[in-house]
């Protein structure tokens, strides 16, 4: 039987997944786009989630969400997972834009944006319907000269 603290931990973890799961999955897809998940990318993701959640998303939460994303990608494929994330975020323009910014931050974490990462960013921007001008401003600011 779970203690009261155990119930709160489970409830907190479920709330974290509900609120940040899609953003986390988009960042995982970005990390995995070039088939190399680097520690620096994980650190950027961890920091972004900590700041965004005011420290509610802990490393254990993030790692659990990353593991779940990896399993979904292995089971359903990158395209299906990306489409699910886009569909979920499209109705919330603020979360959609934040997700693109976070995914771009993960892409530049290792100081170079690969063609695969750039293509994924483009698919996110188009799928989330950010608008060409706004998307260009976000990507130019974040990517700059770091594209491969």
Buried (B, 14 or more C-beta within 10 A) or exposed (E): EEEEEEEEEEEBBEEBBEBBBBBBBBBBBBBBBBEEBEEEBBEBBBEBBBEBBEEBBBEEBBEBBBEBBBEBBEEEEBEEBBBBBBEBBBEEBEBBBBBBBBBBBBBBBBEBBBEBBBEBBEBBBEBBEBEEEEBEEBBEEBBEEBBE
